[in-house]
């Protein structure tokens, strides 16, 4: 029987599910059917109230930035993590034991910080190895480094250093990269040909505006500002599952060429066809932009966990921080009209890419089961 790897995620934002799927894609490319996989939303399916409602609570809570930062900071330390874990363990024990019993596996992998903190105690005495794959780039919460994991796979040297500083065993931390679907590296069709296939304009730079799978952030304001400024670009806006946003943008009195999409699985092709990525500072979108060699204009970040991402992009000279719509307009205008600067940022972005990360993480996990 083929060994089985169980991935623990939760839909608190779309990035955790996407990271698990990316690693599963990488495993499939490397090992085919010799390794089987499964995914479980640990918070929704195997925790009691109110934790089980985390996927519903996360979107409105993350929009209240002060409250989000307060909760992030209040729990972000090794002693606080240990205290919370000890307090919650009796409350969670029977749920997590049921998870383990109902989902037999040869390896359990967490791509969610709460799963990384909760599972080691539940697995004590169990021979199944447990690995954490950190899916934040720089500003890493201490939950990710809770003691008990056999290995902690991180995307950057900064993430490794953060773990060492708060007491994680350096020998167990492996720097590999952010798991992004291998499809982003597999698009070899030329930019011009992809644009032609998509029906996008070929006579001006294309700005790809994204707000994640849920269309979060000030996407509406940003799109309206770019349109009002009548910038010399084609704007492609991806609204994710936010149908109201898609409808609103579709009804805007547009002054520039535009294409409005809902949730799509065509992001690798969209990024291949674009010239500028306009996004919140989420680790997944940023890493996809790196692989696609795009200059990145960041219009927002989630305080705490995404703050370091902004500095990471700026330090790498791969993008611009533009937290207000007037700054977004200025940044897009500059990159759209200055071919030299846009090319330099594109090259810097490509240098930060780790296009094989999902496959390499898959290889590291396979060592536990093959």
C-alpha positions as CSV (number, residue, x, y, z in Angstrom):
1,X,0.0,0.0,0.0
2,X,1.3,3.5,-0.9
3,X,2.3,5.6,2.1
4,X,-0.1,8.4,3.0
5,X,0.6,12.0,3.9
6,X,-2.0,14.0,5.7
7,X,-2.0,17.8,5.4
8,X,-3.6,19.9,8.1
9,X,-4.9,23.3,7.0
10,X,-7.8,25.6,7.6
11,X,-9.6,28.1,5.3
12,X,-8.6,31.2,7.4
13,X,-7.6,33.0,4.2
14,X,-6.9,31.1,1.0
15,X,-3.2,30.7,1.5
16,X,-3.1,27.6,3.7
17,X,-5.2,25.5,1.3
18,X,-3.2,26.8,-1.7
19,X,0.1,25.9,0.0
20,X,-1.1,22.3,0.7
21,X,-2.3,21.9,-2.8
22,X,1.0,23.2,-4.2
23,X,3.0,20.6,-2.2
24,X,0.6,17.9,-3.3
25,X,1.1,18.9,-6.9
26,X,4.9,18.8,-6.3
27,X,4.6,15.3,-4.8
28,X,2.6,14.2,-7.7
29,X,5.1,15.4,-10.2
30,X,8.0,13.7,-8.3
31,X,6.4,10.5,-7.2
32,X,3.2,10.0,-9.1
33,X,0.9,7.5,-7.3
34,X,3.6,6.0,-5.1
35,X,2.6,8.5,-2.4
36,X,-1.0,9.2,-1.5
37,X,-2.2,12.4,0.2
38,X,-5.3,13.8,2.0
39,X,-6.2,17.2,3.4
40,X,-8.2,18.1,6.5
41,X,-9.5,21.5,7.6
42,X,-8.5,20.9,11.2
43,X,-10.3,23.9,12.7
44,X,-13.6,23.4,10.9
45,X,-13.7,19.6,11.2
46,X,-11.9,18.8,14.4
47,X,-12.2,21.5,17.0
48,X,-15.1,22.6,19.2
49,X,-16.7,26.1,19.2
50,X,-15.7,28.8,18.8
51,X,-12.5,27.5,17.0
52,X,-14.5,25.6,14.4
53,X,-15.9,28.9,13.2
54,X,-12.5,30.3,12.5
55,X,-12.9,30.3,8.7
56,X,-16.0,32.4,9.1
57,X,-14.5,34.7,11.8
58,X,-11.2,35.3,10.0
59,X,-12.4,37.6,7.1
60,X,-14.2,40.2,9.3
61,X,-11.6,40.1,12.0
62,X,-8.7,40.6,9.6
63,X,-10.4,43.7,8.3
64,X,-10.2,45.3,11.7
65,X,-6.4,45.8,11.6
66,X,-6.0,47.1,15.1
67,X,-7.8,44.1,16.6
68,X,-5.9,41.7,14.4
69,X,-2.5,43.2,15.4
70,X,-3.4,43.1,19.0
71,X,-4.3,39.4,18.9
72,X,-1.2,38.6,16.8
73,X,1.1,40.4,19.2
74,X,-0.6,39.2,22.4
75,X,0.0,35.5,21.6
76,X,3.4,35.8,19.7
77,X,6.0,34.5,22.1
78,X,7.3,31.0,23.0
79,X,6.1,31.3,26.7
80,X,2.7,32.5,25.6
81,X,2.4,29.7,23.1
82,X,3.3,27.1,25.7
83,X,0.8,28.6,28.1
84,X,-2.0,28.6,25.5
85,X,-1.2,25.1,24.4
86,X,-1.3,23.8,28.0
87,X,-4.6,25.5,28.7
88,X,-6.2,24.4,25.5
89,X,-5.0,20.8,25.5
90,X,-7.7,19.3,27.8
91,X,-10.3,21.2,25.7
92,X,-9.0,19.9,22.4
93,X,-7.6,16.4,23.3
94,X,-10.6,14.2,22.3
95,X,-11.1,16.1,19.0
96,X,-7.5,15.8,18.0
97,X,-7.4,12.1,18.9
98,X,-10.5,11.6,16.7
99,X,-8.7,13.4,13.9
100,X,-5.7,11.0,14.2
101,X,-8.0,7.9,14.5
102,X,-10.1,8.9,11.5
103,X,-7.3,9.9,9.2
104,X,-4.5,7.2,9.4
105,X,-1.3,8.5,7.9
106,X,2.4,7.7,7.7
107,X,3.2,11.4,8.0
108,X,1.2,14.4,9.2
109,X,2.1,17.9,7.8
110,X,0.8,21.2,9.2
111,X,0.5,24.2,6.9
112,X,-1.4,26.2,9.5
113,X,0.1,27.9,12.7
114,X,-2.6,26.6,15.0
115,X,-2.3,23.1,13.8
116,X,1.5,23.4,14.4
117,X,0.9,24.4,17.9
118,X,-1.9,21.9,18.7
119,X,-0.8,18.6,17.2
120,X,2.6,17.8,18.9
121,X,1.0,17.2,22.3
122,X,-1.8,15.1,20.7
123,X,0.8,13.0,19.0
124,X,2.9,12.2,22.0
125,X,3.6,8.5,22.1
126,X,2.4,8.1,18.5
127,X,5.2,7.0,16.1
128,X,3.8,9.0,13.1
129,X,6.2,11.9,12.3
130,X,5.0,15.4,12.3
131,X,6.4,18.2,10.0
132,X,5.5,21.9,9.9
133,X,5.7,23.8,6.6
134,X,5.7,27.6,7.5
135,X,3.7,29.5,4.9
136,X,4.5,33.1,6.0
137,X,7.7,34.7,4.6
138,X,9.3,36.8,7.3
139,X,7.1,37.9,10.3
140,X,6.5,34.4,11.6
141,X,4.2,33.8,14.6
142,X,5.6,31.7,17.4
143,X,2.8,29.2,16.9
144,X,4.7,27.9,13.9
145,X,7.7,26.9,16.0
146,X,5.9,25.1,18.8
147,X,8.1,22.3,20.2
148,X,7.5,18.8,19.0
149,X,7.8,18.9,15.2
150,X,10.3,16.5,13.6
151,X,11.1,19.2,11.1
152,X,10.1,22.8,10.4
153,X,10.4,23.8,6.8
154,X,10.6,27.6,6.2
155,X,10.6,29.8,3.1
156,X,13.4,32.3,3.9
157,X,16.6,32.7,6.0
158,X,14.7,35.4,8.0
159,X,12.1,32.8,8.9
160,X,14.9,30.4,10.0
161,X,16.5,33.1,12.1
162,X,13.2,34.0,13.8
163,X,12.8,30.3,14.8
164,X,16.3,30.1,16.2
165,X,15.8,33.3,18.2
166,X,12.7,32.0,20.0
167,X,14.3,28.6,20.8
168,X,13.5,26.2,17.9
169,X,16.1,23.6,17.3
170,X,18.3,24.9,14.4
171,X,19.0,21.3,13.3
172,X,15.3,20.8,12.6
173,X,14.8,24.0,10.6
174,X,15.1,23.6,6.8
175,X,15.1,26.6,4.4
176,X,13.4,25.5,1.2
177,X,11.0,28.2,0.0
178,X,7.3,29.2,-0.1
179,X,5.1,26.4,-1.6
180,X,3.6,27.8,-4.8
181,X,1.9,25.7,-7.5
182,X,4.6,24.4,-10.0
183,X,2.3,25.6,-12.7
184,X,3.7,29.1,-12.2
185,X,7.1,28.0,-13.4
186,X,5.7,25.8,-16.1
187,X,4.2,28.5,-18.3
188,X,6.6,28.8,-21.2
189,X,4.3,30.4,-23.8
190,X,5.5,34.0,-24.7
191,X,3.8,37.0,-23.0
192,X,2.4,38.1,-26.4
193,X,0.9,34.7,-27.2
194,X,-0.7,34.4,-23.8
195,X,-2.2,37.9,-24.2
196,X,-3.6,37.0,-27.6
197,X,-5.1,33.8,-26.2
198,X,-6.7,35.7,-23.4
199,X,-7.9,38.6,-25.6
200,X,-5.9,41.2,-23.7
201,X,-4.5,44.3,-25.3
202,X,-1.0,44.2,-26.6
203,X,-0.2,47.9,-27.0
204,X,0.2,48.9,-23.3
205,X,1.4,47.5,-20.0
206,X,-0.9,45.1,-18.2
207,X,-1.5,45.6,-14.5
208,X,-2.8,42.5,-12.7
209,X,-4.8,43.5,-9.6
210,X,-5.5,40.7,-7.1
211,X,-7.0,40.5,-3.7
212,X,-6.6,36.8,-2.9
213,X,-9.1,34.0,-3.3
214,X,-11.7,36.0,-1.3
215,X,-11.2,39.3,-3.0
216,X,-10.1,40.9,0.2
217,X,-8.5,44.3,0.8
218,X,-9.2,47.7,-0.9
219,X,-9.4,46.2,-4.4
220,X,-12.5,48.3,-5.3
221,X,-10.8,51.6,-4.2
222,X,-7.6,50.8,-6.0
223,X,-9.3,49.9,-9.3
224,X,-11.4,53.0,-9.2
225,X,-8.4,55.2,-8.6
226,X,-6.5,53.7,-11.5
227,X,-9.4,54.1,-13.7
228,X,-10.0,57.7,-12.6
229,X,-6.4,58.6,-13.3
230,X,-6.8,57.1,-16.8
231,X,-3.4,55.5,-16.6
232,X,-1.9,54.2,-19.8
233,X,-2.4,50.6,-18.9
234,X,-4.8,47.6,-19.2
235,X,-6.2,46.7,-15.8
236,X,-7.0,43.1,-15.1
237,X,-8.8,42.7,-11.8
238,X,-9.3,39.3,-10.2
239,X,-12.1,39.4,-7.6
240,X,-11.9,35.9,-6.3
241,X,-15.1,34.6,-4.7
242,X,-16.2,38.2,-4.0
243,X,-19.2,38.4,-6.4
244,X,-20.3,41.8,-5.2
245,X,-16.8,43.2,-6.0
246,X,-16.9,41.6,-9.5
247,X,-20.3,43.1,-10.2
248,X,-19.3,46.5,-8.9
249,X,-16.2,46.7,-11.0
250,X,-18.1,45.4,-14.0
251,X,-20.5,48.3,-13.8
252,X,-17.8,51.0,-13.4
253,X,-17.7,53.6,-16.1
254,X,-14.3,52.6,-17.5
255,X,-11.9,54.9,-19.1
256,X,-9.1,52.4,-19.7
257,X,-9.0,48.9,-21.2
258,X,-10.0,46.4,-18.5
259,X,-10.9,42.7,-17.9
260,X,-12.7,41.6,-14.7
261,X,-12.6,38.0,-13.4
262,X,-14.0,36.1,-10.5
263,X,-12.3,33.1,-9.0
264,X,-10.0,31.6,-11.6
265,X,-7.4,28.8,-11.9
266,X,-5.6,30.7,-14.6
267,X,-3.4,32.8,-12.4
268,X,-0.2,31.3,-13.8
269,X,-1.2,32.4,-17.3
270,X,-2.4,35.8,-16.0
271,X,0.9,36.5,-14.4
272,X,2.8,35.4,-17.4
273,X,0.8,37.9,-19.5
274,X,1.1,40.8,-17.0
275,X,3.7,43.4,-16.6
276,X,3.0,44.6,-13.1
277,X,1.5,42.8,-10.1
278,X,-0.7,44.9,-7.8
279,X,-1.5,43.0,-4.6
280,X,-1.8,43.0,-0.8
281,X,1.4,41.8,0.8
282,X,0.3,38.2,1.2
283,X,3.1,35.6,1.0
284,X,1.5,33.5,-1.7
285,X,0.8,36.3,-4.2
286,X,4.3,37.8,-3.6
287,X,5.9,34.4,-4.2
288,X,3.9,33.9,-7.4
289,X,5.0,37.3,-8.5
290,X,8.6,36.5,-7.9
291,X,8.3,33.3,-10.0
292,X,6.6,35.2,-12.8
293,X,9.3,37.9,-12.7
294,X,6.9,40.8,-12.0
295,X,7.5,44.1,-10.3
296,X,5.2,44.1,-7.2
297,X,3.2,47.1,-6.0
298,X,1.8,46.3,-2.5
299,X,-1.3,48.3,-1.6
300,X,-2.0,46.8,1.9
301,X,-0.7,44.4,4.4
302,X,-2.1,42.5,7.4
303,X,-0.4,43.9,10.5
304,X,1.9,41.5,12.2
305,X,2.2,38.5,9.9
306,X,2.5,40.4,6.6
307,X,4.5,43.5,7.8
308,X,7.9,41.8,7.2
309,X,6.8,40.8,3.6
310,X,6.8,44.5,2.7
311,X,10.4,45.0,3.8
312,X,11.4,41.7,2.1
313,X,10.2,43.0,-1.2
314,X,11.6,46.4,-0.7
315,X,15.0,45.2,0.4
316,X,15.1,43.0,-2.6
317,X,14.3,46.0,-4.8
318,X,11.5,44.0,-6.3
319,X,8.6,46.3,-5.7
320,X,7.0,49.4,-4.2
321,X,5.0,49.9,-1.0
322,X,1.9,52.1,-1.8
323,X,-0.6,51.9,1.2
324,X,-2.8,54.7,-0.1
325,X,-4.6,55.0,-3.5
326,X,-2.7,58.1,-4.5
327,X,0.6,56.2,-3.9
328,X,-0.8,53.3,-5.9
329,X,-1.6,55.5,-8.8
330,X,1.9,57.1,-8.7
331,X,3.6,53.7,-8.5
332,X,1.7,52.2,-11.4
333,X,2.2,55.4,-13.5
334,X,5.9,55.2,-12.8
335,X,6.3,51.6,-13.7
336,X,4.0,51.8,-16.7
337,X,5.9,54.7,-18.3
338,X,9.5,53.9,-17.2
339,X,10.5,50.7,-19.1
340,X,14.0,50.7,-17.5
341,X,12.8,50.8,-14.0
342,X,10.1,48.2,-14.6
343,X,12.7,45.9,-16.2
344,X,15.1,46.3,-13.2
345,X,12.3,45.5,-10.7
346,X,11.2,42.5,-12.8
347,X,14.8,41.2,-12.8
348,X,15.1,41.7,-9.0
349,X,11.8,39.9,-8.4
350,X,12.9,36.9,-10.5
351,X,16.1,36.7,-8.4
352,X,14.0,36.2,-5.2
353,X,12.0,33.4,-6.8
354,X,12.2,29.8,-5.6
355,X,10.2,28.1,-8.4
356,X,11.0,24.6,-7.3
357,X,10.0,25.0,-3.7
358,X,6.8,22.9,-3.8
359,X,8.7,20.0,-5.5
360,X,11.6,20.4,-3.1
361,X,9.3,20.4,-0.1
362,X,7.7,17.2,-1.5
363,X,11.1,15.6,-1.7
364,X,11.9,16.5,1.9
365,X,8.5,15.0,3.1
366,X,9.0,11.9,1.0
367,X,12.1,11.1,3.1
368,X,9.8,10.3,6.0
369,X,7.7,7.8,4.1
370,X,9.8,6.1,1.4
